[in-house]
Amino acid sequence: MGLRSTGVNLASIPSPSTAVWHLGPVPIRAYALCIVAGIVVAGLIMEKRLRARGAAPGTTLDVATWAVPAGIVGARLYHVISSPQAYFGSGGDPISALYIWEGGLSIWGAVIGGAAGAWIAARKLGIPLTVLGDALAVGLPVGQAIGRLGNWFNNEVYGRITTLPWGLEIHDMSTGRLHPDLYHPVFAYEALWNLGVAALVWAVDRRFQLGRGRAFALFVMGYTAGRLWIELLRIDAANTFFGVRVNVFTAAVIFCLASAYFVLVRGPREQLKPAEPARIG
């Protein structure tokens, strides 16, 4: 039983009972605001790092024109494909697969889709994709941490019942009722881990001048290492393989691939020639 069940609830984390506000007829969704804020912050950090490598001002905006929409589409597609029951199973609602404001954006799909969009932008701008990846390696985990706050507003991405003092209160968003127990705030664990990964990548990159995509590989290694244990705490519905969540295996495989890339790839950091890239129209 959780702390709430025993009547002790001195330091629990409260959760909002609503995630939508209305400005007249226009709904303002907290989840969307957090995602947008995360993208903006990640972009600002990426722009600063690109400028330090010789990129022209505004390069990040040019890349984002392709990478952000592709990343959002990829994130949603991966979520729907990996958890299809809510949309195409018995009693599922296929149309709700389009309702991204209700949550359900996968980082794996976001990276795949975003990388595809960034590759297109890189070719148009004449910039190596590895340079874009290394520039994003610090901003991306910071943006992810901000985006995870949207899960708090949606009362989602939480773990098993806990007796820890920072247990999370959960509202049933359909009824507004408060669950009787407290749960691991998994979204907060991941947000804090991501900030630690960002600090690690920044420090190592500053010390060793990583290039050729190795800073991005280090980010992937750090993120997937955390995702391994974080996934094991989650209790939301997900597909499993041999009784283990599929995302645990995904994180393990990607960690190994990123580690191999980080170890095997060598070469000096790429430095761009200061020049105004052709704008993407």
Backbone torsions as a table, in degrees:
resi	resn	phi	psi	omega
1	MET	NA	151.4	-179.7
2	GLY	-86.5	178.4	-178.6
3	LEU	-61.3	-37.6	-178.4
4	ARG	-61.7	-35.0	-177.8
5	SER	-68.7	-24.8	-179.3
6	THR	-93.6	-1.2	179.1
7	GLY	86.4	2.0	179.2
8	VAL	-105.0	121.3	-175.2
9	ASN	-153.2	56.5	-171.6
10	LEU	-83.5	-29.4	-172.9
11	ALA	-134.0	24.8	-178.0
12	SER	-70.1	159.0	178.5
13	ILE	-91.5	119.0	178.6
14	PRO	-75.1	156.3	175.1
15	SER	-123.1	147.9	179.2
16	PRO	-64.2	147.8	176.5
17	SER	-92.1	-3.7	174.9
18	THR	-145.2	150.7	179.1
19	ALA	-124.0	10.3	-177.5
20	VAL	-135.0	133.3	171.7
21	TRP	-120.6	157.7	-177.4
22	HIS	-119.2	127.4	172.7
23	LEU	-103.6	88.9	-169.2
24	GLY	66.5	-127.2	179.2
25	PRO	-85.6	-3.2	-173.8
26	VAL	-93.4	120.7	177.3
27	PRO	-78.8	132.9	176.2
28	ILE	-108.7	112.6	-173.2
29	ARG	-100.7	126.0	-177.5
30	ALA	-60.9	-39.8	-179.3
31	TYR	-58.7	-46.4	-179.4
32	ALA	-64.6	-40.7	179.3
33	LEU	-60.9	-41.5	-179.9
34	CYS	-66.7	-41.4	178.5
35	ILE	-63.0	-46.2	-180.0
36	VAL	-63.2	-43.1	178.6
37	ALA	-61.5	-40.6	178.3
38	GLY	-62.9	-41.5	178.8
39	ILE	-64.0	-42.8	-178.8
40	VAL	-63.6	-47.1	-179.0
41	VAL	-64.1	-44.0	178.2
42	ALA	-60.0	-39.8	179.6
43	GLY	-66.3	-39.9	179.3
44	LEU	-64.0	-42.0	178.3
45	ILE	-66.3	-42.0	179.0
46	MET	-62.4	-41.7	180.0
47	GLU	-60.8	-43.1	179.3
48	LYS	-63.1	-41.3	-179.5
49	ARG	-71.2	-34.8	176.6
50	LEU	-68.0	-40.4	178.7
51	ARG	-61.8	-35.8	179.1
52	ALA	-66.7	-20.3	179.8
53	ARG	-100.3	7.8	174.0
54	GLY	100.1	5.6	179.8
55	ALA	-72.9	152.3	179.4
56	ALA	-73.3	153.0	176.8
57	PRO	-57.0	140.3	178.0
58	GLY	85.9	3.1	-179.3
59	THR	-61.3	-38.9	-179.6
60	THR	-60.6	-39.9	179.0
61	LEU	-63.9	-39.2	177.4
62	ASP	-62.5	-42.6	179.7
63	VAL	-67.3	-42.5	-177.7
64	ALA	-61.8	-29.4	179.0
65	THR	-55.4	-34.4	178.1
66	TRP	-97.9	-43.8	-170.1
67	ALA	-72.6	-38.9	-175.9
68	VAL	-66.7	-52.4	177.4
69	PRO	-60.0	-41.4	179.7
70	ALA	-64.9	-37.5	178.9
71	GLY	-66.1	-41.1	179.3
72	ILE	-66.2	-43.7	177.9
73	VAL	-62.6	-44.8	179.0
74	GLY	-62.7	-39.8	-179.8
75	ALA	-62.8	-41.9	-179.6
76	ARG	-72.5	-40.9	179.7
77	LEU	-60.9	-44.6	-179.6
78	TYR	-62.3	-42.4	179.8
79	HIS	-61.6	-45.8	-177.8
80	VAL	-67.0	-40.4	-179.6
81	ILE	-68.4	-38.6	-177.3
82	SER	-82.6	-18.3	177.9
83	SER	-136.1	66.6	-172.1
84	PRO	-78.7	-12.9	-171.1
85	GLN	-60.2	-39.3	-176.9
86	ALA	-68.1	-17.6	-175.7
87	TYR	-110.7	-35.6	-174.2
88	PHE	-126.4	1.2	178.3
89	GLY	-83.8	-170.1	178.8
90	SER	-62.8	122.3	-179.0
91	GLY	77.7	7.5	-179.2
92	GLY	-73.7	165.8	-179.2
93	ASP	-126.0	97.1	-176.5
94	PRO	-57.1	-35.9	-178.1
95	ILE	-63.2	-31.7	-178.3
96	SER	-67.7	-9.9	174.3
97	ALA	-62.6	-19.9	179.2
98	LEU	-88.6	-8.1	-173.2
99	TYR	-87.0	71.9	-176.0
100	ILE	-67.7	-20.6	178.9
101	TRP	-69.2	-13.8	178.0
102	GLU	-86.8	2.5	-177.9
103	GLY	100.4	170.2	178.9
104	GLY	100.6	56.6	173.7
105	LEU	-122.2	119.7	-175.6
106	SER	-91.0	133.2	178.2
107	ILE	-63.8	-34.8	180.0
108	TRP	-61.8	-47.6	178.6
109	GLY	-66.2	-35.3	179.3
110	ALA	-63.3	-42.3	179.8
111	VAL	-66.8	-43.4	-179.7
112	ILE	-64.5	-50.3	-179.9
113	GLY	-65.5	-43.9	179.2
114	GLY	-63.1	-37.6	178.6
115	ALA	-65.0	-38.7	177.9
116	ALA	-63.8	-43.7	177.8
117	GLY	-66.1	-40.0	179.1
118	ALA	-65.9	-34.9	178.2
119	TRP	-62.7	-42.6	177.4
120	ILE	-62.4	-46.4	179.9
121	ALA	-62.8	-40.5	-178.7
122	ALA	-62.1	-40.9	178.8
123	ARG	-65.5	-40.5	-180.0
124	LYS	-68.7	-33.0	-178.2
125	LEU	-90.7	-13.1	-177.9
126	GLY	72.7	33.0	-179.8
127	ILE	-116.1	134.0	177.2
128	PRO	-58.5	138.0	179.1
129	LEU	-60.5	-32.8	179.7
130	THR	-63.1	-32.8	177.8
131	VAL	-65.9	-43.5	178.5
132	LEU	-63.1	-42.4	179.8
133	GLY	-62.5	-44.5	-179.9
134	ASP	-66.4	-35.3	178.7
135	ALA	-68.2	-31.5	-178.6
136	LEU	-83.0	-14.5	-168.5
137	ALA	-62.3	-25.0	177.1
138	VAL	-91.9	-42.7	-177.3
139	GLY	-69.6	-34.0	-176.8
140	LEU	-61.1	-49.7	178.5
141	PRO	-65.0	-30.7	175.2
142	VAL	-65.9	-44.1	177.3
143	GLY	-62.2	-39.2	176.7
144	GLN	-61.3	-41.9	-179.3
145	ALA	-60.9	-42.2	178.5
146	ILE	-67.1	-42.5	179.7
147	GLY	-61.6	-31.8	179.5
148	ARG	-63.1	-21.6	176.2
149	LEU	-62.4	-26.1	176.6
150	GLY	-63.0	-31.9	176.2
151	ASN	-66.5	-32.3	176.7
152	TRP	-64.2	-45.6	178.8
153	PHE	-63.6	-36.4	-178.7
154	ASN	-82.8	-2.0	-177.4
155	ASN	55.1	53.7	-178.0
156	GLU	-141.2	173.0	-178.9
157	VAL	57.2	60.8	174.3
158	TYR	-122.9	168.2	-173.5
159	GLY	-110.5	-155.8	-176.4
160	ARG	-67.6	164.0	174.5
161	ILE	-59.6	138.9	-176.7
162	THR	-134.6	155.9	172.8
163	THR	-107.4	8.0	177.8
164	LEU	-68.2	149.1	-175.8
165	PRO	-64.9	-21.3	178.8
166	TRP	-96.6	27.1	176.2
167	GLY	-56.5	150.5	-174.0
168	LEU	-99.8	130.8	171.7
169	GLU	-77.2	143.6	-178.8
170	ILE	-128.4	127.9	173.5
171	HIS	-96.4	141.2	168.1
172	ASP	-79.3	108.4	-171.9
173	MET	-67.5	-18.8	179.2
174	SER	-81.6	-28.3	-177.9
175	THR	-114.9	-18.8	-176.8
176	GLY	81.9	-0.6	-178.4
177	ARG	-78.8	149.1	-179.9
178	LEU	-91.4	131.6	177.3
179	HIS	-64.5	148.6	-175.4
180	PRO	-73.7	-17.3	-175.5
181	ASP	-113.5	171.6	174.9
182	LEU	-109.0	150.7	-172.5
183	TYR	-130.5	157.7	175.0
184	HIS	-62.1	127.3	177.3
185	PRO	-79.2	75.4	-172.9
186	VAL	-60.0	-37.8	179.2
187	PHE	-60.2	-36.7	179.7
188	ALA	-72.0	-38.7	176.0
189	TYR	-57.8	-45.8	-178.1
190	GLU	-67.4	-39.8	179.2
191	ALA	-60.5	-45.9	179.7
192	LEU	-66.2	-39.9	178.2
193	TRP	-61.7	-43.1	-179.5
194	ASN	-61.9	-39.4	177.5
195	LEU	-64.5	-37.3	175.8
196	GLY	-65.5	-39.1	177.7
197	VAL	-64.6	-41.6	178.2
198	ALA	-59.8	-43.8	179.2
199	ALA	-64.6	-39.3	179.3
200	LEU	-63.4	-49.0	-178.6
201	VAL	-62.4	-43.1	-180.0
202	TRP	-60.3	-45.2	-177.0
203	ALA	-67.6	-46.1	-178.8
204	VAL	-66.9	-41.6	180.0
205	ASP	-64.6	-39.5	179.0
206	ARG	-66.2	-37.1	-177.1
207	ARG	-76.2	-42.0	-171.2
208	PHE	-110.5	0.4	177.8
209	GLN	52.5	57.0	-177.7
210	LEU	-63.9	144.9	177.5
211	GLY	-144.9	-174.8	176.2
212	ARG	60.9	26.4	179.0
213	GLY	87.1	5.2	-176.1
214	ARG	-74.1	-29.5	176.3
215	ALA	-66.1	-40.5	177.6
216	PHE	-66.4	-39.0	177.6
217	ALA	-62.1	-38.2	178.1
218	LEU	-65.0	-40.4	175.0
219	PHE	-59.0	-46.8	-179.0
220	VAL	-61.3	-42.2	178.0
221	MET	-60.0	-48.0	-178.5
222	GLY	-64.7	-43.7	-178.2
223	TYR	-65.2	-46.9	-177.3
224	THR	-67.7	-31.4	176.1
225	ALA	-61.0	-41.7	177.4
226	GLY	-71.1	-38.2	-177.5
227	ARG	-64.2	-28.6	178.7
228	LEU	-57.2	-52.7	-177.4
229	TRP	-80.1	-27.7	178.6
230	ILE	-67.2	-41.7	179.1
231	GLU	-60.6	-34.3	-178.0
232	LEU	-69.0	-15.6	178.3
233	LEU	-89.7	-22.3	-172.7
234	ARG	-72.4	148.2	-179.5
235	ILE	-124.5	1.3	177.7
236	ASP	-69.1	157.4	-175.3
237	ALA	-61.2	135.3	178.7
238	ALA	-160.6	154.3	176.0
239	ASN	-70.3	145.7	-177.9
240	THR	-125.0	161.5	176.5
241	PHE	-136.2	116.3	-172.7
242	PHE	55.3	38.2	176.8
243	GLY	79.5	2.6	-179.6
244	VAL	-115.1	139.8	-179.2
245	ARG	-56.3	137.5	-177.8
246	VAL	-57.9	-35.3	-178.3
247	ASN	-64.5	-22.7	175.8
248	VAL	-67.0	-45.8	177.4
249	PHE	-65.1	-39.9	178.7
250	THR	-60.0	-45.9	179.9
251	ALA	-62.3	-40.2	-179.2
252	ALA	-65.4	-44.1	-179.8
253	VAL	-65.0	-45.4	-178.7
254	ILE	-66.5	-35.9	176.4
255	PHE	-60.1	-44.7	-179.3
256	CYS	-64.4	-42.1	179.9
257	LEU	-65.2	-44.2	179.7
258	ALA	-65.3	-38.0	179.0
259	SER	-64.1	-42.9	178.7
260	ALA	-63.0	-41.8	178.3
261	TYR	-62.5	-45.7	-177.8
262	PHE	-61.0	-38.4	-177.4
263	VAL	-78.2	-39.7	-170.9
264	LEU	-85.4	-32.7	-176.6
265	VAL	-80.4	133.3	179.5
266	ARG	-134.3	169.0	177.2
267	GLY	133.1	156.1	-178.8
268	PRO	-69.7	158.7	177.4
269	ARG	-64.4	134.6	177.4
270	GLU	-72.2	137.6	175.5
271	GLN	-123.4	122.5	-177.3
272	LEU	-77.3	148.6	173.3
273	LYS	-77.3	128.2	179.8
274	PRO	-59.2	112.9	179.3
275	ALA	-159.1	150.4	179.2
276	GLU	-79.1	114.4	-180.0
277	PRO	-73.0	157.1	176.0
278	ALA	-68.0	130.3	-178.8
279	ARG	-71.1	146.8	-179.1
280	ILE	-89.1	115.8	-178.1
281	GLY	-100.1	NA	NA
